[in-house]
């Protein structure tokens, strides 16, 4: 007869490792998942989720880029305030809206904290306990009007994720800290979903790793973990660019969902940030047959591009008056020196002087724009370390070097390149007219993060005209090792950025 000890193998099966068939089934399911969604899409979702949550948690409340005014506009939209609302302000033209008094208290605490940060080696955040006390407060029913002229210029569309986060937090009766975190995580969730879809569209092509690297720039992940309209803008631009690469540069036909996404992006992107309207118009450059459009359906790209352009024009008219109050973002001595009409008149009457302004801007600030493209993390003004920059450039070199050779015609490629150049000019012009004092010696306010939405399309143009690629000695394209190198380099870049940010802010 068998004793109890004779049954030991059966007990091991129950509490130890699962049976071999079960292990194979789990592995098969994982492989099927990766095969369906694409390696870059799956890995992006994991990496961006981890580091996005980390940034959302370790970034002090309202220390993101313009996070005070970004939250103010998001809260306004969440409660039905879709249009810019002028408010009383003795300083001059102002726009804003109401936020709970308890939230405003945390805003004021954060503003004072990062404005008066002590010198090194002291942490930038002076009193963690102060944040904890204010975050534990209930969201008050009483509200106070605050200023956010700069974000009043944005349409409601890029605040949809934040609106959902705010309404969910209110439904769950979360405290101030919970409201803040829920709003941040809602934006991150949308970033994961949209960019994941864009990478999914490229799953059968090696260029997916180029889009992967851009989507995981430290600045992009940081913004995805904080409250800003840029999260939605970046996500839509990345999706649109991924589909542009697939349909135009790779010459591969889009499926129906991808075509619908490309057409929707042509409408949505100009409403998120008008400066990228020409990137949205790239839908017209993709051959209609590659979008599966025949007959009268070939007019759909023109229809959606027209709707996007009309939305851009309409919102420009609606938000136009807010530019009159942008000077209040500057020091008190410059409050009334930002006059777009006078600035434009100066450019038109003396274009040579404006050309010199552009030259001076590049000579004096280009190294700042370069570093900011990788990451100047919020209003702690923490620049990512050199390790992050070098690691990401390694990822870029490998991803670009292993991408397929593109087939887009030189004429269509030139159209995309022209659109990128004009988009950069639009960003520069907007900041010169609506943020720089009249006659200022440089274009002030230009930051490297504004170029992230244009990056994938710009790299695609360069790769079309510079067909150099990395290969093995026998001419074979690099395999899994190249993808592993890109992932490793990007993770190193993000990890180094997180470590420096935490050390600088919290010590």
C-alpha positions as CSV (number, residue, x, y, z in Angstrom):
1,X,0.0,0.0,0.0
2,X,1.0,3.6,-0.6
3,X,1.8,5.7,2.5
4,X,1.1,9.4,2.8
5,X,4.7,10.1,1.7
6,X,4.1,8.2,-1.5
7,X,1.7,11.0,-2.5
8,X,4.4,13.7,-2.3
9,X,4.8,14.1,-6.0
10,X,1.0,14.9,-6.3
11,X,1.3,17.5,-3.5
12,X,4.3,19.2,-5.2
13,X,2.2,19.6,-8.3
14,X,-0.5,21.3,-6.3
15,X,1.7,23.8,-4.4
16,X,4.8,24.1,-6.6
17,X,5.4,24.9,-10.2
18,X,2.4,24.4,-12.5
19,X,2.4,21.4,-14.7
20,X,4.4,21.7,-17.9
21,X,1.3,21.8,-20.2
22,X,0.0,24.8,-18.2
23,X,3.3,26.6,-18.5
24,X,3.3,26.0,-22.2
25,X,-0.3,27.3,-22.4
26,X,0.6,30.5,-20.5
27,X,3.6,31.1,-22.7
28,X,1.6,30.5,-25.8
29,X,-1.0,33.0,-24.7
30,X,1.7,35.6,-24.0
31,X,3.2,35.0,-27.4
32,X,-0.2,35.3,-29.0
33,X,-0.8,38.6,-27.2
34,X,2.5,40.0,-28.3
35,X,2.1,38.8,-31.8
36,X,-1.4,40.3,-32.0
37,X,-0.6,43.7,-30.5
38,X,3.0,44.0,-31.6
39,X,6.2,43.8,-29.5
40,X,6.7,47.6,-29.4
41,X,3.1,48.2,-28.5
42,X,3.2,45.8,-25.6
43,X,6.6,46.8,-24.3
44,X,5.6,50.5,-24.6
45,X,2.5,50.0,-22.5
46,X,4.4,48.3,-19.7
47,X,7.4,50.8,-19.7
48,X,5.2,53.9,-20.1
49,X,2.8,52.7,-17.4
50,X,5.5,52.0,-14.9
51,X,7.4,55.3,-15.4
52,X,4.3,57.4,-16.0
53,X,2.9,56.2,-12.6
54,X,6.2,56.9,-10.9
55,X,6.3,60.4,-12.3
56,X,2.7,60.9,-11.3
57,X,3.4,59.9,-7.7
58,X,6.8,61.6,-7.1
59,X,6.1,64.9,-8.8
60,X,4.8,67.3,-6.2
61,X,1.2,68.6,-6.9
62,X,1.2,71.3,-9.5
63,X,4.9,71.0,-10.3
64,X,4.2,70.0,-13.9
65,X,4.5,72.4,-16.8
66,X,1.9,75.1,-16.1
67,X,0.1,72.5,-14.0
68,X,-1.8,75.1,-12.0
69,X,-3.3,76.8,-15.0
70,X,-3.7,73.4,-16.8
71,X,-5.8,72.0,-13.9
72,X,-7.8,75.3,-13.7
73,X,-8.8,74.9,-17.4
74,X,-9.5,71.2,-17.0
75,X,-11.7,71.8,-14.0
76,X,-13.5,74.5,-15.9
77,X,-14.1,72.1,-18.8
78,X,-15.2,69.3,-16.5
79,X,-18.0,71.6,-15.2
80,X,-19.3,72.8,-18.5
81,X,-17.1,75.8,-19.1
82,X,-16.1,75.2,-22.7
83,X,-15.3,78.7,-23.8
84,X,-12.7,81.1,-22.4
85,X,-14.2,83.1,-19.5
86,X,-13.0,86.6,-18.8
87,X,-12.5,87.5,-15.1
88,X,-12.0,90.7,-13.2
89,X,-8.3,91.6,-12.7
90,X,-6.9,95.0,-11.8
91,X,-3.7,94.1,-13.7
92,X,-5.4,94.0,-17.1
93,X,-7.2,91.6,-19.5
94,X,-7.5,88.2,-17.7
95,X,-9.2,84.9,-18.2
96,X,-9.8,82.1,-15.8
97,X,-12.4,80.3,-13.7
98,X,-13.3,78.8,-10.4
99,X,-11.7,75.9,-8.5
100,X,-12.4,74.6,-5.0
101,X,-10.8,76.6,-2.2
102,X,-9.0,73.6,-0.8
103,X,-7.4,72.9,-4.2
104,X,-6.5,76.6,-4.5
105,X,-4.7,76.3,-1.1
106,X,-2.6,73.5,-2.5
107,X,-1.9,75.5,-5.6
108,X,-0.6,78.4,-3.7
109,X,1.5,76.2,-1.5
110,X,3.1,74.6,-4.5
111,X,3.6,77.9,-6.3
112,X,5.4,79.3,-3.3
113,X,7.4,76.2,-2.9
114,X,8.9,75.9,-6.4
115,X,9.2,79.7,-6.8
116,X,11.3,79.9,-3.6
117,X,13.3,76.7,-3.9
118,X,16.5,76.8,-1.8
119,X,19.9,76.5,-3.5
120,X,21.7,73.1,-3.7
121,X,22.3,70.8,-2.1
122,X,18.9,71.3,-0.3
123,X,15.9,69.6,-1.9
124,X,13.8,71.8,-4.2
125,X,10.7,70.8,-2.3
126,X,11.0,72.4,1.1
127,X,8.4,70.6,3.3
128,X,6.8,67.3,2.2
129,X,4.6,67.4,5.3
130,X,2.9,70.6,4.1
131,X,1.9,68.8,0.9
132,X,0.6,65.8,2.8
133,X,-1.6,68.0,5.1
134,X,-3.2,69.9,2.1
135,X,-3.6,66.8,0.0
136,X,-5.6,65.2,2.8
137,X,-8.2,68.0,2.9
138,X,-11.6,67.3,1.4
139,X,-12.5,69.0,-1.9
140,X,-14.4,72.0,-0.7
141,X,-17.8,73.0,-2.1
142,X,-16.8,76.7,-1.9
143,X,-14.8,77.9,-4.9
144,X,-12.4,80.7,-5.7
145,X,-11.7,82.3,-9.1
146,X,-8.1,81.9,-10.3
147,X,-6.2,83.1,-13.3
148,X,-5.3,80.9,-16.3
149,X,-5.3,83.0,-19.4
150,X,-2.6,80.9,-21.0
151,X,-4.7,77.7,-20.9
152,X,-8.0,79.4,-21.6
153,X,-6.7,79.7,-25.2
154,X,-7.0,75.8,-25.5
155,X,-10.1,74.2,-26.8
156,X,-11.9,71.7,-24.5
157,X,-10.7,68.7,-26.5
158,X,-7.2,68.1,-25.0
159,X,-8.8,68.2,-21.5
160,X,-11.2,65.3,-22.1
161,X,-8.9,62.8,-20.2
162,X,-8.5,65.2,-17.3
163,X,-12.2,65.9,-17.3
164,X,-12.9,62.2,-16.9
165,X,-10.4,62.0,-14.1
166,X,-11.9,64.9,-12.2
167,X,-15.5,63.6,-12.6
168,X,-14.4,60.1,-11.4
169,X,-12.6,61.6,-8.4
170,X,-15.7,63.6,-7.5
171,X,-18.0,60.6,-7.9
172,X,-15.7,58.7,-5.5
173,X,-15.5,61.6,-3.1
174,X,-11.7,61.6,-3.1
175,X,-9.7,64.1,-1.2
176,X,-7.6,66.8,-2.8
177,X,-4.6,64.5,-3.3
178,X,-6.9,61.8,-4.8
179,X,-8.4,64.3,-7.1
180,X,-4.9,65.4,-8.3
181,X,-3.7,61.8,-8.8
182,X,-6.9,60.6,-10.5
183,X,-6.6,63.5,-13.0
184,X,-3.0,62.7,-13.7
185,X,-3.6,59.0,-14.2
186,X,-6.5,59.6,-16.5
187,X,-4.2,61.5,-18.9
188,X,-1.6,58.7,-18.6
189,X,-4.3,56.1,-19.5
190,X,-5.3,57.9,-22.6
191,X,-1.6,58.3,-23.6
192,X,-1.1,54.5,-23.2
193,X,-4.1,53.7,-25.2
194,X,-3.6,56.1,-28.1
195,X,0.1,55.6,-28.5
196,X,-0.3,51.8,-28.1
197,X,-2.7,51.9,-31.0
198,X,-0.2,53.8,-33.1
199,X,2.5,51.3,-32.4
200,X,0.1,48.4,-33.0
201,X,-0.4,49.8,-36.6
202,X,3.4,49.4,-37.1
203,X,3.7,46.0,-35.5
204,X,4.9,44.3,-38.6
205,X,7.6,46.8,-39.4
206,X,10.9,47.6,-37.8
207,X,10.3,51.3,-37.9
208,X,7.9,50.6,-34.9
209,X,11.0,51.0,-32.7
210,X,11.6,54.6,-33.9
211,X,8.1,55.5,-32.9
212,X,8.6,53.6,-29.7
213,X,11.7,55.6,-28.8
214,X,10.0,59.0,-29.5
215,X,6.9,58.0,-27.5
216,X,9.1,57.2,-24.5
217,X,11.2,60.4,-24.5
218,X,11.5,61.3,-20.8
219,X,9.7,64.6,-21.4
220,X,6.8,62.8,-23.0
221,X,6.4,60.3,-20.2
222,X,6.8,63.0,-17.6
223,X,4.0,65.1,-19.2
224,X,1.8,62.0,-19.5
225,X,2.1,61.6,-15.8
226,X,1.1,65.2,-15.0
227,X,-1.9,67.4,-15.9
228,X,-1.4,69.1,-19.2
229,X,-3.1,69.5,-22.6
230,X,0.2,68.3,-24.1
231,X,-0.5,64.7,-23.1
232,X,-3.5,64.5,-25.5
233,X,-1.7,66.6,-28.2
234,X,1.4,64.4,-28.1
235,X,-0.6,61.2,-28.2
236,X,-2.7,62.2,-31.2
237,X,0.4,63.5,-33.0
238,X,2.2,60.2,-32.5
239,X,-0.7,58.2,-33.7
240,X,-1.1,60.4,-36.8
241,X,2.6,60.2,-37.5
242,X,2.7,56.4,-37.1
243,X,-0.1,56.1,-39.6
244,X,1.6,58.6,-42.0
245,X,4.7,56.5,-41.9
246,X,2.8,53.3,-42.6
247,X,0.6,54.7,-45.4
248,X,3.0,57.0,-47.1
249,X,6.6,56.2,-46.3
250,X,6.2,52.4,-46.1
251,X,3.6,52.3,-48.8
252,X,1.4,49.8,-46.9
253,X,-2.4,49.9,-47.0
254,X,-4.1,51.0,-43.8
255,X,-7.0,49.0,-42.5
256,X,-10.4,50.6,-41.9
257,X,-9.8,51.4,-38.3
258,X,-6.4,53.0,-39.1
259,X,-7.9,55.0,-41.9
260,X,-10.6,56.3,-39.5
261,X,-8.0,57.2,-36.9
262,X,-6.0,59.1,-39.5
263,X,-9.0,61.0,-40.6
264,X,-10.1,61.7,-37.0
265,X,-6.5,63.0,-36.2
266,X,-6.9,65.5,-39.0
267,X,-9.8,67.0,-37.1
268,X,-8.6,66.6,-33.5
269,X,-4.9,67.7,-33.7
270,X,-5.6,71.3,-34.8
271,X,-8.1,71.6,-32.0
272,X,-5.5,70.4,-29.5
273,X,-2.8,72.8,-30.5
274,X,-3.3,75.0,-33.6
275,X,0.5,75.1,-34.3
276,X,0.3,71.5,-35.5
277,X,-2.4,72.1,-38.1
278,X,-0.1,71.3,-41.0
279,X,0.9,68.0,-39.5
280,X,-2.8,67.1,-39.4
281,X,-3.1,68.1,-43.0
282,X,-0.6,65.4,-43.9
283,X,-3.7,63.2,-44.3
284,X,-3.9,64.7,-47.8
285,X,-0.4,63.4,-48.7
286,X,-1.3,59.7,-48.1
287,X,-2.5,58.2,-51.4
288,X,-6.3,57.5,-51.2
289,X,-5.9,53.9,-52.3
290,X,-3.6,53.2,-49.4
291,X,-6.5,54.2,-47.1
292,X,-8.9,51.9,-49.0
293,X,-10.8,54.8,-50.4
294,X,-12.2,54.5,-53.9
295,X,-14.7,56.5,-56.0
296,X,-16.3,59.4,-54.2
297,X,-14.8,58.1,-50.9
298,X,-11.5,59.6,-52.1
299,X,-12.8,63.0,-51.1
300,X,-13.0,62.0,-47.5
301,X,-9.4,63.1,-46.6
302,X,-10.3,66.5,-48.1
303,X,-13.5,66.7,-46.1
304,X,-11.8,65.8,-42.8
305,X,-8.9,68.1,-43.5
306,X,-11.4,70.9,-44.2
307,X,-13.2,70.2,-41.0
308,X,-9.9,70.3,-39.1
309,X,-8.9,73.6,-40.8
310,X,-12.4,75.0,-40.1
311,X,-12.1,74.0,-36.4
312,X,-8.6,75.5,-36.3
313,X,-9.9,78.8,-37.7
314,X,-13.0,78.9,-35.5
315,X,-11.1,78.3,-32.3
316,X,-8.4,80.8,-33.3
317,X,-11.2,83.4,-33.5
318,X,-12.7,82.3,-30.2
319,X,-9.4,82.2,-28.3
320,X,-8.0,85.3,-30.0
321,X,-8.9,87.8,-27.2
322,X,-6.9,85.8,-24.7
323,X,-3.6,86.9,-26.3
324,X,-4.3,90.4,-24.8
325,X,-3.6,89.0,-21.3
326,X,-0.6,86.9,-22.0
327,X,1.8,89.6,-20.8
328,X,0.7,88.8,-17.2
329,X,2.7,85.6,-17.4
330,X,5.8,87.8,-17.4
331,X,7.5,89.9,-14.6
332,X,5.4,92.9,-13.4
333,X,7.7,95.3,-15.4
334,X,6.7,93.5,-18.6
335,X,3.0,93.0,-18.0
336,X,1.9,95.4,-20.7
337,X,4.7,94.9,-23.2
338,X,3.2,91.9,-25.0
339,X,1.1,93.4,-27.7
340,X,0.6,91.0,-30.7
341,X,-0.6,93.7,-33.1
342,X,2.4,95.9,-32.4
343,X,4.8,93.0,-32.6
344,X,3.4,91.9,-36.0
345,X,3.6,95.4,-37.3
346,X,7.3,95.5,-36.3
347,X,8.0,92.2,-38.1
348,X,6.3,93.4,-41.3
349,X,8.0,96.8,-41.3
350,X,11.4,95.6,-40.5
351,X,11.8,91.9,-41.5
352,X,15.6,92.3,-41.4
353,X,15.5,93.0,-37.7
354,X,13.2,90.0,-37.1
355,X,15.6,87.8,-39.1
356,X,18.3,89.0,-36.6
357,X,16.0,88.1,-33.7
358,X,15.8,84.5,-35.1
359,X,19.5,84.3,-35.5
360,X,20.1,85.6,-32.0
361,X,17.5,83.2,-30.6
362,X,19.4,80.2,-32.1
363,X,22.8,81.4,-31.0
364,X,21.7,82.1,-27.5
365,X,19.2,79.4,-26.7
366,X,19.7,76.4,-29.0
367,X,21.5,74.3,-26.3
368,X,18.4,74.9,-24.0
369,X,16.0,73.7,-26.7
370,X,18.2,70.7,-27.3
371,X,18.1,69.7,-23.6
372,X,14.4,70.5,-23.2
373,X,13.6,68.1,-26.1
374,X,14.7,65.3,-23.9
375,X,13.4,66.7,-20.7
376,X,13.2,69.8,-18.5
377,X,10.9,68.2,-16.0
378,X,8.2,70.7,-14.9
379,X,8.5,73.7,-12.8
380,X,11.3,72.2,-10.7
381,X,13.2,72.9,-13.9
382,X,15.1,69.7,-13.5
383,X,16.9,68.8,-16.7
384,X,17.4,65.1,-17.4
385,X,20.9,63.9,-16.9
386,X,23.5,63.4,-19.7
387,X,23.0,59.7,-19.3
388,X,19.4,60.0,-20.3
389,X,20.3,62.0,-23.4
390,X,23.1,59.7,-24.5
391,X,21.0,56.6,-23.8
392,X,18.1,57.9,-25.8
393,X,20.3,58.9,-28.7
394,X,21.7,55.4,-28.8
395,X,18.1,54.1,-29.0
396,X,17.4,56.6,-31.8
397,X,20.5,55.5,-33.7
398,X,19.7,51.8,-33.5
399,X,16.0,52.3,-34.2
400,X,16.6,54.6,-37.2
401,X,19.4,52.4,-38.5
402,X,17.3,49.3,-38.5
403,X,14.2,50.8,-40.0
404,X,13.0,49.8,-43.4
405,X,13.9,51.8,-46.5
406,X,11.0,54.0,-47.3
407,X,9.2,54.2,-50.7
408,X,7.4,57.6,-50.5
409,X,8.0,59.7,-53.6
410,X,10.4,62.6,-53.2
411,X,7.6,65.1,-54.0
412,X,5.3,63.8,-51.3
413,X,8.2,63.6,-48.9
414,X,9.1,67.3,-49.7
415,X,5.5,68.3,-48.9
416,X,5.8,66.7,-45.5
417,X,9.1,68.3,-44.9
418,X,7.7,71.7,-45.9
419,X,4.8,71.2,-43.5
420,X,7.2,70.4,-40.6
421,X,9.3,73.6,-41.4
422,X,6.1,75.7,-41.5
423,X,4.9,74.1,-38.2
424,X,8.2,75.1,-36.6
425,X,7.8,78.6,-37.9
426,X,4.2,78.7,-36.6
427,X,5.5,77.7,-33.1
428,X,8.2,80.3,-33.2
429,X,5.9,83.0,-34.6
430,X,3.2,82.3,-32.0
431,X,5.6,82.7,-29.1
432,X,7.1,85.9,-30.6
433,X,3.8,87.5,-31.1
434,X,1.9,86.4,-28.0
435,X,4.6,86.0,-25.4
436,X,7.7,88.0,-26.3
437,X,7.7,91.8,-25.4
438,X,7.5,94.1,-28.4
439,X,10.9,94.5,-29.9
440,X,12.4,91.7,-27.7
441,X,15.9,90.6,-28.7
442,X,15.0,86.9,-29.0
443,X,11.9,84.7,-29.4
444,X,11.1,84.1,-25.7
445,X,9.3,81.1,-24.3
446,X,10.3,78.6,-27.0
447,X,10.9,75.2,-25.4
448,X,12.3,71.9,-26.9
449,X,9.2,69.9,-25.8
450,X,7.1,71.7,-28.4
451,X,9.0,69.7,-31.1
452,X,8.1,66.3,-29.8
453,X,4.8,66.0,-31.9
454,X,6.8,66.7,-35.0
455,X,9.7,64.3,-34.3
456,X,8.4,61.1,-35.9
457,X,7.5,62.8,-39.2
458,X,10.8,64.7,-39.2
459,X,12.8,61.5,-38.7
460,X,10.8,59.8,-41.4
461,X,11.7,62.5,-43.9
462,X,15.3,62.2,-43.0
463,X,15.3,58.5,-43.3
464,X,13.6,58.7,-46.7
465,X,16.4,61.0,-48.0
466,X,19.2,59.3,-46.1
467,X,18.8,55.6,-46.9
468,X,21.7,54.5,-44.8
469,X,20.9,51.5,-42.6
470,X,22.6,49.1,-40.1
471,X,23.1,45.5,-41.4
472,X,25.0,42.4,-40.4
473,X,28.2,41.6,-42.3
474,X,26.2,39.3,-44.6
475,X,23.7,42.1,-45.4
476,X,20.9,40.8,-43.2
477,X,18.8,43.3,-41.2
478,X,19.4,43.3,-37.5
479,X,17.0,41.0,-35.6
480,X,15.8,40.9,-32.0
481,X,19.1,42.2,-30.6
482,X,18.4,45.6,-32.1
483,X,15.0,45.8,-30.5
484,X,16.4,44.7,-27.1
485,X,19.1,47.4,-27.4
486,X,16.4,50.1,-28.1
487,X,14.3,49.0,-25.1
488,X,17.3,48.8,-22.8
489,X,18.5,52.2,-23.8
490,X,15.1,53.8,-23.4
491,X,14.6,52.2,-20.0
492,X,18.0,53.5,-18.9
493,X,17.1,57.0,-20.1
494,X,13.9,57.0,-18.1
495,X,15.4,55.4,-15.0
496,X,18.2,58.0,-14.9
497,X,15.7,60.8,-15.4
498,X,13.5,59.5,-12.5
499,X,16.5,59.1,-10.2
500,X,17.7,62.6,-10.8
501,X,14.3,64.2,-10.5
502,X,13.6,62.4,-7.2
503,X,17.1,63.4,-5.8
504,X,16.7,67.0,-6.9
505,X,13.2,67.5,-5.7
506,X,13.0,65.3,-2.5
507,X,16.6,64.8,-1.6
